[in-house]
């Protein structure tokens, strides 16, 4: 039998959800898990990358179980995520280097200030990235 379901994954700031739909868009099942928030310092916001990954896998498995679907029944998967939350993984070990730095984290305020006052100002990279330089911008979160 041809795949007949679409699995939607919504990995957000406060929770992870998986929803199973028929190809006609009728909801079949869903699963949601809350995501623990970490605030180690004022203005800092972090998530555990392994918790995010495990929540996505668990939500997908449970949504498919509730809908009596198997992986071979999935025609497509749609994903939405936090976008500017940043995490780097070690390609050899598969382990994260650090907790994920959440989009609302402001620890890079000093770096942003230096970049804005350099050549090009706040819009220095907008033509390439579509974003102004800000603490939201994932590029300033990597060192």
C-alpha positions as CSV (number, residue, x, y, z in Angstrom):
1,X,0.0,0.0,0.0
2,X,1.3,3.5,-0.8
3,X,2.3,5.8,2.1
4,X,-0.8,7.6,3.3
5,X,0.2,9.9,6.1
6,X,2.1,13.2,6.6
7,X,4.0,13.6,9.9
8,X,4.5,17.2,11.1
9,X,7.2,18.0,13.6
10,X,7.0,21.3,15.6
11,X,10.2,21.7,17.7
12,X,9.5,25.0,19.5
13,X,11.1,26.9,22.3
14,X,8.9,25.5,25.1
15,X,7.9,22.1,23.7
16,X,8.1,19.6,20.9
17,X,5.1,18.3,19.1
18,X,4.5,15.7,16.4
19,X,1.2,15.5,14.5
20,X,0.0,12.8,12.2
21,X,-2.3,13.7,9.3
22,X,-3.9,11.8,6.5
23,X,-2.7,13.0,3.0
24,X,-6.0,14.9,2.9
25,X,-5.1,16.9,5.9
26,X,-7.3,15.2,8.5
27,X,-5.6,15.0,11.9
28,X,-5.1,11.4,13.2
29,X,-3.0,11.8,16.3
30,X,-0.6,14.0,18.2
31,X,2.0,13.9,20.9
32,X,3.7,16.8,22.8
33,X,6.5,17.0,25.4
34,X,7.6,20.1,27.3
35,X,11.2,21.2,26.9
36,X,13.2,22.1,30.0
37,X,14.5,25.7,30.0
38,X,18.0,26.5,31.4
39,X,18.9,30.0,32.5
40,X,22.4,29.8,33.9
41,X,23.0,33.6,34.0
42,X,20.8,36.7,33.5
43,X,20.1,37.1,29.8
44,X,21.2,33.6,28.9
45,X,18.8,30.9,27.7
46,X,19.8,27.3,26.9
47,X,18.4,23.9,26.0
48,X,19.8,20.5,26.2
49,X,20.4,19.3,22.6
50,X,20.0,15.7,23.5
51,X,16.7,16.4,25.2
52,X,15.5,18.2,22.0
53,X,16.5,15.2,19.8
54,X,15.0,12.6,22.2
55,X,11.7,14.6,22.4
56,X,11.4,14.8,18.6
57,X,12.0,11.0,18.3
58,X,9.7,10.2,21.1
59,X,6.9,12.5,19.9
60,X,7.1,11.0,16.4
61,X,7.0,7.4,17.7
62,X,4.1,8.1,20.0
63,X,2.1,10.0,17.3
64,X,2.6,7.1,14.9
65,X,1.7,4.5,17.5
66,X,-1.5,6.4,18.4
67,X,-2.4,6.6,14.7
68,X,-1.5,3.0,14.0
69,X,1.1,4.1,11.5
70,X,4.5,2.6,10.6
71,X,7.5,4.4,9.1
72,X,6.5,2.9,5.7
73,X,3.1,4.7,6.0
74,X,4.7,8.1,6.0
75,X,4.6,9.9,2.6
76,X,6.2,13.2,3.9
77,X,7.6,14.9,6.9
78,X,7.2,18.6,7.6
79,X,9.5,20.3,10.2
80,X,9.4,23.6,11.9
81,X,11.9,24.6,14.5
82,X,13.4,27.4,16.6
83,X,15.4,28.6,13.6
84,X,18.0,30.9,15.3
85,X,18.6,28.6,18.3
86,X,22.2,27.4,17.8
87,X,23.9,24.1,18.6
88,X,27.1,22.5,17.3
89,X,27.7,18.7,17.3
90,X,31.1,16.9,17.2
91,X,31.0,15.0,13.9
92,X,33.2,12.2,15.3
93,X,31.5,11.5,18.6
94,X,28.0,12.8,17.7
95,X,27.9,14.7,21.0
96,X,27.0,18.3,21.3
97,X,29.8,20.7,22.2
98,X,27.6,22.7,24.5
99,X,24.0,23.3,25.4
100,X,22.0,24.9,22.6
101,X,22.0,28.7,22.8
102,X,18.3,29.7,22.4
103,X,17.3,32.5,20.0
104,X,16.3,34.8,22.9
105,X,19.7,34.6,24.6
106,X,21.5,37.9,24.8
107,X,25.1,36.8,25.9
108,X,26.5,38.0,22.6
109,X,25.5,41.7,23.1
110,X,29.1,42.8,23.2
111,X,30.0,41.0,20.0
112,X,26.9,42.4,18.3
113,X,27.9,45.9,19.3
114,X,31.4,45.5,17.8
115,X,30.0,44.2,14.5
116,X,27.4,47.0,14.3
117,X,30.1,49.7,14.8
118,X,32.3,48.1,12.2
119,X,31.9,48.6,8.4
120,X,28.3,48.3,7.2
121,X,26.4,48.8,10.5
122,X,23.5,46.6,11.6
123,X,22.6,45.7,8.0
124,X,26.2,44.5,7.1
125,X,25.1,41.0,6.3
126,X,21.4,41.5,5.5
127,X,21.8,41.1,1.8
128,X,23.4,37.6,2.3
129,X,21.5,36.4,5.4
130,X,18.2,38.3,5.3
131,X,18.8,39.3,9.0
132,X,20.3,42.3,10.7
133,X,23.1,41.8,13.1
134,X,21.5,41.1,16.5
135,X,21.8,38.7,19.4
136,X,19.0,36.8,17.6
137,X,21.3,36.1,14.7
138,X,22.8,32.6,15.1
139,X,26.2,33.5,13.5
140,X,27.2,35.6,16.5
141,X,26.6,32.7,18.9
142,X,29.4,30.6,17.4
143,X,33.1,31.1,18.4
